[in-house]
């Protein structure tokens, strides 16, 4: 009985040893196919992403406000807060203005002499008399109380 078992185990181990190279080859082929499929999926996803990103960029490009529009938006914030001539607002009051546009709009408002930037605190903005007058023309419904 022990001899039969030993010979059966020996035959079985011989068959396993013979099957190992075929199994390795099959596993290698499957790994290669999986790598190709993953590469195809990644390139497809990238092309979709780049197309979507290009579409979004063109949409954003269409929505970019001019310096003049952003400076008027900044002036509108002074009017909305009912700031009188020579009144001030801090940077955090302008969160409605997109960060990318804020500096351009502020530079234009300073160039138009609508706003001045405080010498000691660069985040403090003062409305000039000219800025107040223009702001009242742009937003006539805003009144000081």
LUMMIFI-393606 format. One record per atom (N, C-alpha, C, O, CB): residue number from 1; atom name; y, x, z. Coordinates in nm, 2 decimals, decimal comma. Atoms other than C-alpha are relative to their C-alpha. Last residue first. Glycine has a CB too. Layout:
# residues N
NUM CA Y X Z
...
# end
This chain:
# residues 145
145 N -0,02 0,11 -0,10
145 CA 10,58 -2,82 0,48
145 C 0,09 0,06 0,11
145 O 0,13 -0,01 0,20
145 CB -0,13 -0,05 0,07
144 N 0,00 -0,05 -0,13
144 CA 10,59 -2,60 0,17
144 C 0,03 -0,11 0,10
144 O 0,11 -0,20 0,07
144 CB 0,10 0,12 0,02
143 N -0,13 0,00 -0,07
143 CA 10,50 -2,78 -0,14
143 C -0,02 0,06 0,14
143 O -0,12 0,05 0,20
143 CB 0,05 -0,15 0,01
142 N 0,01 -0,07 -0,13
142 CA 10,22 -2,73 -0,39
142 C 0,13 0,01 0,06
142 O 0,23 0,06 0,00
142 CB -0,06 0,14 -0,02
141 N 0,04 0,10 -0,10
141 CA 10,23 -2,99 -0,67
141 C 0,00 0,06 0,14
141 O 0,00 -0,01 0,24
141 CB -0,13 -0,06 -0,03
140 N -0,11 0,07 -0,06
140 CA 10,43 -2,75 -0,89
140 C -0,03 -0,10 0,11
140 O 0,05 -0,14 0,18
140 CB 0,07 -0,08 -0,11
139 N 0,06 0,10 -0,09
139 CA 10,14 -2,50 -0,94
139 C 0,11 -0,09 0,06
139 O 0,14 -0,07 0,18
139 CB -0,09 0,06 0,11
138 N 0,14 0,01 0,04
138 CA 10,24 -2,28 -1,24
138 C -0,07 -0,12 0,08
138 O -0,14 -0,19 0,03
138 CB -0,07 0,13 0,03
137 N 0,01 0,05 0,13
137 CA 10,61 -2,33 -1,19
137 C -0,14 -0,03 -0,05
137 O -0,17 -0,13 -0,12
137 CB 0,07 0,10 -0,10
136 N -0,04 0,14 -0,01
136 CA 10,59 -2,30 -0,81
136 C 0,00 -0,06 -0,14
136 O -0,02 -0,18 -0,16
136 CB 0,14 0,00 0,06
135 N 0,11 0,08 -0,06
135 CA 10,39 -1,98 -0,86
135 C 0,03 -0,15 0,01
135 O -0,05 -0,23 -0,01
135 CB -0,04 0,05 0,14
134 N 0,10 0,02 0,10
134 CA 10,65 -1,84 -1,09
134 C -0,11 -0,08 0,05
134 O -0,16 -0,17 -0,02
134 CB -0,05 0,14 -0,05
133 N -0,06 0,09 0,10
133 CA 10,92 -1,90 -0,83
133 C -0,10 -0,03 -0,11
133 O -0,11 -0,14 -0,15
133 CB 0,13 0,07 -0,06
132 N 0,00 0,13 -0,06
132 CA 10,70 -1,75 -0,55
132 C 0,06 -0,10 -0,10
132 O 0,00 -0,21 -0,12
132 CB 0,09 -0,01 0,13
131 N 0,14 0,05 0,00
131 CA 10,62 -1,45 -0,76
131 C 0,00 -0,14 0,05
131 O -0,08 -0,23 0,00
131 CB -0,09 0,09 0,08
130 N 0,03 0,03 0,14
130 CA 10,99 -1,39 -0,82
130 C -0,14 -0,06 -0,01
130 O -0,16 -0,16 -0,09
130 CB 0,01 0,13 -0,09
129 N -0,08 0,12 0,03
129 CA 11,07 -1,42 -0,45
129 C -0,04 -0,04 -0,15
129 O -0,05 -0,16 -0,18
129 CB 0,15 0,02 0,02
128 N -0,15 -0,02 0,02
128 CA 10,79 -1,17 -0,38
128 C 0,07 -0,13 -0,04
128 O 0,00 -0,23 -0,06
128 CB 0,02 0,11 -0,12
127 N -0,05 0,08 0,11
127 CA 10,45 -1,25 -0,23
127 C 0,15 0,02 -0,01
127 O 0,22 0,01 0,09
127 CB -0,03 -0,16 0,02
126 N -0,12 0,08 -0,03
126 CA 10,32 -0,98 0,00
126 C 0,05 -0,07 -0,13
126 O 0,06 0,00 -0,24
126 CB 0,11 0,09 0,06
125 N -0,07 0,02 0,12
125 CA 9,96 -0,84 -0,02
125 C 0,12 -0,10 0,04
125 O 0,10 -0,20 0,10
125 CB -0,09 -0,06 -0,11
124 N -0,10 0,10 -0,04
124 CA 9,77 -0,68 0,27
124 C 0,10 -0,01 -0,12
124 O 0,16 0,08 -0,16
124 CB 0,08 0,04 0,13
123 N 0,07 0,13 0,01
123 CA 9,45 -0,49 0,18
123 C 0,10 -0,12 0,04
123 O 0,05 -0,23 0,07
123 CB -0,12 -0,01 0,08
122 N 0,02 0,03 0,14
122 CA 9,63 -0,16 0,10
122 C -0,07 -0,14 -0,02
122 O -0,08 -0,19 -0,13
122 CB -0,09 0,10 -0,06
121 N 0,13 0,07 0,00
121 CA 9,76 -0,15 0,46
121 C -0,02 -0,05 -0,14
121 O 0,04 -0,15 -0,19
121 CB 0,00 -0,12 0,10
120 N 0,10 -0,06 -0,10
120 CA 10,03 0,11 0,52
120 C -0,13 -0,07 0,00
120 O -0,23 -0,01 0,04
120 CB 0,06 -0,03 0,14
119 N 0,01 -0,14 0,00
119 CA 10,25 0,06 0,21
119 C -0,11 0,06 0,09
119 O -0,18 0,15 0,06
119 CB 0,13 0,06 0,03
118 N -0,05 -0,07 -0,12
118 CA 10,18 -0,31 0,17
118 C -0,03 0,15 0,00
118 O -0,13 0,19 -0,04
118 CB -0,06 -0,07 0,13
117 N 0,11 -0,04 -0,09
117 CA 10,10 -0,42 -0,18
117 C 0,07 0,08 0,11
117 O 0,15 0,17 0,09
117 CB -0,10 0,09 -0,08
116 N 0,00 -0,14 -0,04
116 CA 10,37 -0,61 -0,36
116 C -0,11 0,03 0,09
116 O -0,16 -0,06 0,16
116 CB 0,14 0,04 0,06
115 N 0,06 -0,03 -0,13
115 CA 10,33 -0,94 -0,55
115 C 0,03 0,15 0,02
115 O 0,04 0,23 -0,07
115 CB -0,15 -0,03 0,00
114 N 0,02 0,13 -0,07
114 CA 10,51 -1,12 -0,84
114 C -0,05 0,03 0,15
114 O -0,03 -0,05 0,24
114 CB -0,11 -0,08 -0,07
113 N -0,08 0,01 -0,12
113 CA 10,67 -0,81 -0,98
113 C -0,01 -0,13 0,07
113 O 0,08 -0,19 0,13
113 CB 0,15 0,02 -0,04
112 N -0,09 0,11 0,03
112 CA 10,50 -0,86 -1,32
112 C 0,10 -0,02 0,12
112 O 0,19 -0,11 0,11
112 CB -0,08 -0,13 -0,02
111 N -0,08 -0,04 0,12
111 CA 10,34 -0,51 -1,28
111 C 0,11 -0,11 -0,03
111 O 0,22 -0,08 -0,08
111 CB -0,09 0,02 -0,12
110 N -0,10 -0,10 -0,05
110 CA 10,23 -0,61 -0,93
110 C 0,09 0,04 -0,11
110 O 0,21 0,06 -0,09
110 CB -0,08 0,12 0,06
109 N -0,10 0,07 -0,08
109 CA 10,07 -0,93 -1,07
109 C 0,10 0,10 0,06
109 O 0,22 0,06 0,07
109 CB -0,07 -0,07 0,12
108 N -0,09 0,08 0,09
108 CA 9,91 -0,73 -1,35
108 C 0,10 -0,07 0,08
108 O 0,22 -0,08 0,04
108 CB -0,08 -0,10 -0,08
107 N -0,08 -0,09 0,07
107 CA 9,76 -0,48 -1,10
107 C 0,10 -0,07 -0,09
107 O 0,22 -0,03 -0,10
107 CB -0,08 0,10 -0,08
106 N -0,10 -0,05 -0,10
106 CA 9,64 -0,76 -0,88
106 C 0,09 0,10 -0,07
106 O 0,21 0,10 -0,04
106 CB -0,07 0,06 0,12
105 N -0,10 0,11 -0,02
105 CA 9,47 -0,93 -1,18
105 C 0,11 0,05 0,10
105 O 0,23 0,01 0,08
105 CB -0,07 -0,12 0,06
104 N -0,07 0,01 0,12
104 CA 9,29 -0,60 -1,28
104 C 0,12 -0,11 0,02
104 O 0,23 -0,09 -0,02
104 CB -0,09 -0,05 -0,12
103 N -0,09 -0,11 0,01
103 CA 9,19 -0,54 -0,92
103 C 0,09 0,00 -0,13
103 O 0,20 0,03 -0,13
103 CB -0,08 0,13 0,00
102 N -0,11 0,00 -0,10
102 CA 9,05 -0,89 -0,87
102 C 0,10 0,12 -0,03
102 O 0,22 0,10 -0,03
102 CB -0,06 0,01 0,13
101 N -0,13 0,04 0,06
101 CA 8,86 -0,92 -1,20
101 C 0,11 0,03 0,10
101 O 0,23 0,04 0,05
101 CB -0,01 -0,14 -0,04
100 N -0,03 -0,08 0,11
100 CA 8,54 -0,73 -1,10
100 C 0,14 -0,03 -0,06
100 O 0,20 0,06 -0,13
100 CB -0,10 -0,02 -0,11
99 N -0,03 -0,13 -0,03
99 CA 8,55 -0,88 -0,76
99 C 0,04 0,09 -0,12
99 O 0,13 0,17 -0,11
99 CB -0,12 0,07 0,08
98 N 0,12 -0,08 0,02
98 CA 8,56 -1,24 -0,89
98 C 0,04 0,15 0,03
98 O 0,15 0,19 -0,02
98 CB -0,06 -0,01 -0,14
97 N -0,02 -0,08 0,12
97 CA 8,86 -1,42 -0,74
97 C -0,12 0,09 -0,01
97 O -0,16 0,16 0,09
97 CB 0,13 0,08 0,00
96 N 0,02 0,09 0,12
96 CA 8,76 -1,70 -0,50
96 C 0,01 0,08 -0,13
96 O -0,05 0,05 -0,23
96 CB 0,09 -0,11 0,00
95 N 0,15 -0,01 0,03
95 CA 8,72 -1,43 -0,22
95 C -0,03 -0,09 -0,12
95 O -0,14 -0,07 -0,18
95 CB -0,08 -0,04 0,12
94 N 0,02 0,01 0,14
94 CA 9,10 -1,39 -0,23
94 C -0,14 0,01 -0,04
94 O -0,18 0,05 -0,15
94 CB 0,08 0,12 -0,06
93 N -0,04 0,13 0,05
93 CA 9,18 -1,47 0,13
93 C -0,03 -0,02 -0,15
93 O -0,02 -0,13 -0,20
93 CB 0,15 -0,02 0,03
92 N 0,11 0,10 -0,02
92 CA 8,97 -1,17 0,24
92 C 0,04 -0,14 -0,04
92 O -0,05 -0,23 -0,05
92 CB -0,05 0,00 0,14
91 N 0,09 -0,01 0,11
91 CA 9,23 -0,93 0,09
91 C -0,11 -0,11 0,01
91 O -0,15 -0,17 -0,09
91 CB -0,07 0,13 -0,01
90 N 0,09 -0,11 0,00
90 CA 9,50 -1,03 0,33
90 C -0,11 -0,02 -0,11
90 O -0,12 -0,12 -0,16
90 CB -0,07 0,01 0,14
89 N 0,14 0,03 -0,02
89 CA 9,79 -1,26 0,27
89 C -0,08 0,12 0,00
89 O -0,05 0,22 -0,06
89 CB -0,04 -0,10 -0,12
88 N 0,11 -0,09 0,03
88 CA 10,16 -1,21 0,32
88 C -0,13 -0,07 0,01
88 O -0,15 -0,17 0,08
88 CB 0,00 0,12 0,09
87 N 0,11 0,03 -0,09
87 CA 10,49 -1,41 0,31
87 C -0,12 0,09 -0,05
87 O -0,12 0,14 -0,16
87 CB -0,05 -0,14 -0,01
86 N 0,01 -0,11 -0,10
86 CA 10,80 -1,25 0,15
86 C -0,12 -0,03 0,10
86 O -0,13 0,05 0,19
86 CB 0,13 0,01 0,08
85 N -0,04 -0,13 0,05
85 CA 10,85 -1,58 -0,05
85 C 0,00 0,10 0,12
85 O 0,05 0,06 0,23
85 CB 0,14 -0,01 -0,07
84 N -0,13 -0,01 0,05
84 CA 10,66 -1,86 0,13
84 C 0,03 0,14 -0,06
84 O -0,05 0,23 -0,05
84 CB 0,10 -0,03 0,11
83 N -0,06 -0,12 -0,04
83 CA 10,28 -1,89 0,15
83 C 0,14 0,01 -0,05
83 O 0,16 -0,01 -0,18
83 CB -0,08 0,13 -0,04
82 N -0,14 0,04 -0,03
82 CA 10,15 -2,24 0,11
82 C 0,08 0,12 0,06
82 O 0,15 0,10 0,16
82 CB 0,01 -0,12 0,09
81 N -0,01 -0,03 -0,14
81 CA 9,78 -2,13 0,12
81 C 0,15 -0,03 0,05
81 O 0,18 0,00 0,17
81 CB -0,04 0,14 0,03
80 N 0,10 0,09 -0,07
80 CA 9,73 -2,30 -0,21
80 C 0,01 0,02 0,15
80 O 0,00 -0,08 0,22
80 CB -0,14 0,03 -0,05
79 N -0,05 0,13 0,00
79 CA 10,04 -2,13 -0,35
79 C -0,09 -0,10 0,08
79 O -0,04 -0,18 0,16
79 CB 0,02 -0,05 -0,14
78 N -0,12 0,00 -0,09
78 CA 9,93 -1,78 -0,25
78 C 0,05 -0,14 0,01
78 O 0,09 -0,18 0,12
78 CB 0,11 0,10 -0,06
77 N 0,05 -0,01 -0,14
77 CA 9,59 -1,86 -0,40
77 C 0,11 0,00 0,10
77 O 0,11 -0,06 0,20
77 CB -0,09 0,12 0,01
76 N 0,04 0,13 -0,04
76 CA 9,76 -1,98 -0,72
76 C -0,05 0,00 0,14
76 O -0,04 -0,10 0,21
76 CB -0,10 -0,05 -0,09
75 N -0,12 0,07 -0,04
75 CA 9,93 -1,64 -0,75
75 C -0,03 -0,14 0,05
75 O 0,03 -0,19 0,15
75 CB 0,10 -0,01 -0,12
74 N -0,04 -0,06 -0,12
74 CA 9,59 -1,48 -0,75
74 C 0,12 -0,07 0,05
74 O 0,14 -0,09 0,17
74 CB 0,02 0,15 -0,02
73 N 0,10 0,05 -0,10
73 CA 9,47 -1,72 -1,02
73 C 0,04 0,05 0,14
73 O 0,03 -0,02 0,24
73 CB -0,14 0,04 -0,03
72 N -0,05 0,14 -0,03
72 CA 9,79 -1,64 -1,22
72 C -0,10 -0,06 0,11
72 O -0,05 -0,14 0,19
72 CB 0,00 -0,09 -0,12
71 N -0,12 -0,01 -0,08
71 CA 9,70 -1,27 -1,19
71 C 0,05 -0,14 0,04
71 O 0,11 -0,16 0,14
71 CB 0,11 0,08 -0,08
70 N 0,05 -0,04 -0,13
70 CA 9,34 -1,35 -1,31
70 C 0,13 0,01 0,09
70 O 0,12 -0,03 0,21
70 CB -0,08 0,13 0,00
69 N 0,07 0,11 -0,07
69 CA 9,47 -1,54 -1,61
69 C -0,03 0,03 0,14
69 O -0,02 -0,05 0,23
69 CB -0,12 -0,04 -0,08
68 N -0,11 0,10 -0,03
68 CA 9,72 -1,26 -1,70
68 C -0,06 -0,12 0,07
68 O 0,00 -0,17 0,17
68 CB 0,07 -0,04 -0,13
67 N -0,08 -0,05 -0,12
67 CA 9,45 -0,99 -1,67
67 C 0,10 -0,11 0,04
67 O 0,12 -0,13 0,16
67 CB 0,07 0,13 -0,03
66 N -0,10 -0,11 0,03
66 CA 9,23 -1,19 -1,91
66 C 0,07 0,04 0,13
66 O 0,07 -0,03 0,23
66 CB 0,10 -0,05 -0,11
65 N -0,13 0,05 0,00
65 CA 8,92 -1,38 -1,78
65 C 0,10 0,12 -0,03
65 O 0,07 0,23 0,00
65 CB 0,04 -0,06 0,13
64 N -0,09 -0,10 -0,07
64 CA 8,58 -1,27 -1,88
64 C 0,14 -0,05 -0,02
64 O 0,19 -0,07 -0,13
64 CB -0,02 0,14 -0,06
63 N -0,07 0,06 -0,11
63 CA 8,38 -1,59 -1,97
63 C 0,09 0,10 0,07
63 O 0,16 0,06 0,17
63 CB -0,11 -0,04 0,10
62 N -0,08 0,11 0,04
62 CA 8,27 -1,49 -2,32
62 C 0,08 -0,06 0,11
62 O 0,19 -0,11 0,09
62 CB -0,09 -0,11 -0,06
61 N -0,11 -0,06 0,08
61 CA 8,15 -1,15 -2,20
61 C 0,09 -0,11 -0,05
61 O 0,21 -0,09 -0,06
61 CB -0,06 0,07 -0,12
60 N -0,10 -0,05 -0,09
60 CA 7,94 -1,33 -1,94
60 C 0,12 0,05 -0,07
60 O 0,24 0,03 -0,03
60 CB -0,06 0,10 0,09
59 N -0,06 0,11 -0,06
59 CA 7,77 -1,53 -2,21
59 C 0,10 0,04 0,10
59 O 0,21 -0,02 0,11
59 CB -0,11 -0,09 0,07
58 N -0,09 0,05 0,10
58 CA 7,71 -1,21 -2,41
58 C 0,07 -0,13 0,05
58 O 0,19 -0,15 0,03
58 CB -0,07 -0,04 -0,13
57 N -0,12 -0,09 0,01
57 CA 7,57 -1,04 -2,10
57 C 0,10 -0,06 -0,11
57 O 0,22 -0,05 -0,08
57 CB -0,04 0,14 -0,05
56 N -0,08 0,02 -0,12
56 CA 7,34 -1,34 -2,03
56 C 0,13 0,08 -0,01
56 O 0,24 0,04 0,02
56 CB -0,07 0,03 0,12
55 N -0,06 0,13 0,01
55 CA 7,21 -1,33 -2,39
55 C 0,09 -0,03 0,12
55 O 0,20 -0,08 0,10
55 CB -0,11 -0,11 -0,01
54 N -0,10 -0,01 0,10
54 CA 7,15 -0,95 -2,37
54 C 0,07 -0,14 -0,02
54 O 0,20 -0,14 -0,04
54 CB -0,06 0,04 -0,13
53 N -0,12 -0,08 -0,05
53 CA 6,98 -0,99 -2,04
53 C 0,11 0,01 -0,10
53 O 0,23 0,00 -0,07
53 CB -0,05 0,14 0,05
52 N -0,06 0,08 -0,09
52 CA 6,75 -1,26 -2,18
52 C 0,13 0,07 0,06
52 O 0,23 0,00 0,07
52 CB -0,09 -0,05 0,11
51 N -0,07 0,11 0,08
51 CA 6,67 -1,05 -2,48
51 C 0,08 -0,09 0,09
51 O 0,19 -0,13 0,06
51 CB -0,11 -0,08 -0,08
50 N -0,12 -0,06 0,06
50 CA 6,61 -0,75 -2,25
50 C 0,07 -0,10 -0,09
50 O 0,19 -0,10 -0,10
50 CB -0,05 0,12 -0,09
49 N -0,11 -0,03 -0,10
49 CA 6,39 -0,96 -2,02
49 C 0,12 0,06 -0,07
49 O 0,23 0,02 -0,04
49 CB -0,05 0,10 0,10
48 N -0,06 0,12 -0,04
48 CA 6,19 -1,10 -2,31
48 C 0,11 0,02 0,10
48 O 0,21 -0,05 0,09
48 CB -0,11 -0,09 0,07
47 N -0,08 0,05 0,11
47 CA 6,14 -0,76 -2,46
47 C 0,06 -0,13 0,03
47 O 0,17 -0,16 -0,01
47 CB -0,09 -0,01 -0,12
46 N -0,12 -0,08 0,01
46 CA 6,04 -0,62 -2,12
46 C 0,08 -0,05 -0,12
46 O 0,21 -0,06 -0,11
46 CB -0,03 0,15 -0,02
45 N -0,09 0,04 -0,11
45 CA 5,79 -0,90 -2,06
45 C 0,13 0,07 -0,01
45 O 0,24 0,01 0,00
45 CB -0,06 0,03 0,14
44 N -0,05 0,14 0,03
44 CA 5,63 -0,84 -2,40
44 C 0,10 -0,05 0,11
44 O 0,20 -0,10 0,07
44 CB -0,12 -0,09 0,00
43 N -0,10 -0,01 0,11
43 CA 5,62 -0,46 -2,33
43 C 0,05 -0,14 -0,04
43 O 0,16 -0,15 -0,08
43 CB -0,07 0,07 -0,12
42 N -0,12 -0,06 -0,05
42 CA 5,46 -0,52 -1,99
42 C 0,10 0,01 -0,11
42 O 0,22 -0,02 -0,09
42 CB -0,03 0,14 0,06
41 N -0,07 0,10 -0,08
41 CA 5,20 -0,77 -2,13
41 C 0,14 0,06 0,05
41 O 0,24 -0,01 0,05
41 CB -0,08 -0,04 0,12
40 N -0,05 0,11 0,09
40 CA 5,10 -0,53 -2,40
40 C 0,08 -0,10 0,08
40 O 0,19 -0,14 0,03
40 CB -0,11 -0,07 -0,08
39 N -0,11 -0,06 0,08
39 CA 5,07 -0,24 -2,16
39 C 0,06 -0,10 -0,09
39 O 0,19 -0,11 -0,10
39 CB -0,05 0,12 -0,08
38 N -0,11 -0,02 -0,09
38 CA 4,86 -0,45 -1,92
38 C 0,12 0,05 -0,07
38 O 0,24 0,01 -0,05
38 CB -0,03 0,09 0,12
37 N -0,05 0,13 -0,02
37 CA 4,63 -0,55 -2,21
37 C 0,12 0,00 0,09
37 O 0,22 -0,07 0,07
37 CB -0,11 -0,09 0,07
36 N -0,07 0,05 0,13
36 CA 4,59 -0,19 -2,32
36 C 0,06 -0,14 0,03
36 O 0,18 -0,16 -0,01
36 CB -0,10 -0,01 -0,11
35 N -0,13 -0,08 0,01
35 CA 4,52 -0,08 -1,96
35 C 0,07 -0,04 -0,12
35 O 0,20 -0,05 -0,12
35 CB -0,04 0,15 0,00
34 N -0,09 0,05 -0,09
34 CA 4,26 -0,36 -1,92
34 C 0,14 0,07 0,00
34 O 0,24 0,01 0,01
34 CB -0,06 0,01 0,14
33 N -0,05 0,13 0,05
33 CA 4,09 -0,26 -2,24
33 C 0,10 -0,06 0,10
33 O 0,20 -0,12 0,05
33 CB -0,12 -0,10 -0,01
32 N -0,09 -0,03 0,12
32 CA 4,07 0,10 -2,13
32 C 0,06 -0,13 -0,05
32 O 0,17 -0,14 -0,08
32 CB -0,08 0,07 -0,11
31 N -0,12 -0,06 -0,06
31 CA 3,93 0,00 -1,78
31 C 0,10 0,02 -0,12
31 O 0,22 0,00 -0,10
31 CB -0,02 0,13 0,08
30 N -0,07 0,11 -0,06
30 CA 3,67 -0,22 -1,95
30 C 0,14 0,04 0,05
30 O 0,24 -0,03 0,04
30 CB -0,08 -0,06 0,11
29 N -0,05 0,09 0,11
29 CA 3,57 0,06 -2,18
29 C 0,08 -0,11 0,06
29 O 0,18 -0,15 0,01
29 CB -0,12 -0,05 -0,08
28 N -0,11 -0,07 0,06
28 CA 3,54 0,30 -1,88
28 C 0,06 -0,08 -0,11
28 O 0,19 -0,09 -0,13
28 CB -0,05 0,14 -0,06
27 N -0,11 0,01 -0,09
27 CA 3,33 0,05 -1,69
27 C 0,13 0,07 -0,06
27 O 0,24 0,02 -0,05
27 CB -0,03 0,07 0,14
26 N -0,05 0,13 0,00
26 CA 3,10 0,01 -1,98
26 C 0,12 -0,02 0,09
26 O 0,22 -0,08 0,05
26 CB -0,11 -0,10 0,04
25 N -0,06 0,02 0,13
25 CA 3,06 0,38 -2,02
25 C 0,06 -0,14 -0,01
25 O 0,17 -0,15 -0,06
25 CB -0,10 0,03 -0,12
24 N -0,13 -0,08 0,00
24 CA 3,00 0,43 -1,65
24 C 0,07 -0,02 -0,13
24 O 0,19 -0,04 -0,13
24 CB -0,03 0,15 0,02
23 N -0,10 0,07 -0,09
23 CA 2,74 0,15 -1,66
23 C 0,13 0,07 0,00
23 O 0,24 0,00 0,00
23 CB -0,06 -0,02 0,14
22 N -0,04 0,12 0,08
22 CA 2,56 0,31 -1,96
22 C 0,11 -0,08 0,08
22 O 0,20 -0,14 0,03
22 CB -0,12 -0,09 -0,03
21 N -0,09 -0,04 0,11
21 CA 2,56 0,65 -1,78
21 C 0,05 -0,13 -0,08
21 O 0,17 -0,13 -0,12
21 CB -0,07 0,09 -0,09
20 N -0,13 -0,04 -0,04
20 CA 2,42 0,48 -1,46
20 C 0,10 0,05 -0,11
20 O 0,21 0,00 -0,12
20 CB -0,01 0,12 0,10
19 N -0,10 0,10 0,02
19 CA 2,14 0,29 -1,62
19 C 0,14 0,04 0,03
19 O 0,24 -0,01 -0,02
19 CB -0,03 -0,13 0,07
18 N -0,02 0,02 0,14
18 CA 1,90 0,58 -1,64
18 C 0,12 -0,09 -0,04
18 O 0,18 -0,07 -0,14
18 CB -0,13 -0,05 -0,07
17 N -0,05 -0,13 0,04
17 CA 1,95 0,67 -1,27
17 C 0,03 -0,01 -0,16
17 O 0,13 0,04 -0,20
17 CB -0,09 0,12 0,03
16 N -0,14 0,00 -0,05
16 CA 1,89 0,30 -1,18
16 C 0,07 0,13 -0,06
16 O 0,19 0,12 -0,11
16 CB 0,01 0,00 0,15
15 N -0,07 0,10 0,08
15 CA 1,57 0,29 -1,39
15 C 0,15 0,00 0,03
15 O 0,24 -0,01 -0,06
15 CB -0,06 -0,14 0,02
14 N -0,01 -0,06 0,14
14 CA 1,45 0,61 -1,23
14 C 0,08 -0,09 -0,09
14 O 0,16 -0,04 -0,17
14 CB -0,14 0,03 -0,05
13 N -0,10 -0,10 -0,01
13 CA 1,53 0,47 -0,88
13 C 0,02 0,07 -0,14
13 O 0,13 0,10 -0,17
13 CB -0,03 0,10 0,11
12 N -0,13 0,06 -0,02
12 CA 1,33 0,16 -0,96
12 C 0,11 0,10 0,00
12 O 0,21 0,07 -0,07
12 CB 0,00 -0,09 0,12
11 N -0,03 0,06 0,13
11 CA 1,03 0,36 -1,08
11 C 0,14 -0,07 0,00
11 O 0,22 -0,05 -0,10
11 CB -0,10 -0,11 -0,04
10 N -0,02 -0,11 0,09
10 CA 1,04 0,57 -0,76
10 C 0,04 -0,05 -0,14
10 O 0,13 0,00 -0,21
10 CB -0,12 0,09 -0,01
9 N -0,13 -0,06 -0,04
9 CA 1,07 0,27 -0,54
9 C 0,04 0,11 -0,10
9 O 0,16 0,12 -0,14
9 CB 0,01 0,05 0,14
8 N -0,10 0,10 0,05
8 CA 0,78 0,11 -0,72
8 C 0,14 0,04 0,03
8 O 0,23 0,02 -0,05
8 CB -0,03 -0,14 0,08
7 N -0,01 0,00 0,14
7 CA 0,58 0,43 -0,68
7 C 0,10 -0,10 -0,06
7 O 0,17 -0,07 -0,15
7 CB -0,14 -0,01 -0,07
6 N -0,07 -0,12 0,04
6 CA 0,66 0,45 -0,31
6 C 0,01 0,01 -0,15
6 O 0,12 0,06 -0,20
6 CB -0,08 0,13 0,05
5 N -0,14 0,02 -0,03
5 CA 0,57 0,09 -0,26
5 C 0,08 0,12 -0,04
5 O 0,19 0,11 -0,10
5 CB 0,01 -0,03 0,15
4 N -0,06 0,10 0,10
4 CA 0,24 0,13 -0,44
4 C 0,15 -0,02 0,02
4 O 0,23 -0,02 -0,07
4 CB -0,07 -0,13 0,01
3 N -0,01 -0,07 0,13
3 CA 0,16 0,45 -0,24
3 C 0,06 -0,09 -0,11
3 O 0,14 -0,05 -0,19
3 CB -0,13 0,05 -0,05
2 N -0,12 -0,09 -0,01
2 CA 0,24 0,28 0,09
2 C 0,02 0,07 -0,13
2 O 0,14 0,09 -0,17
2 CB -0,02 0,10 0,11
1 N -0,12 0,08 0,00
1 CA 0,00 0,00 0,00
1 C 0,13 0,09 0,00
1 O 0,22 0,06 -0,07
1 CB 0,00 -0,09 0,12
# end
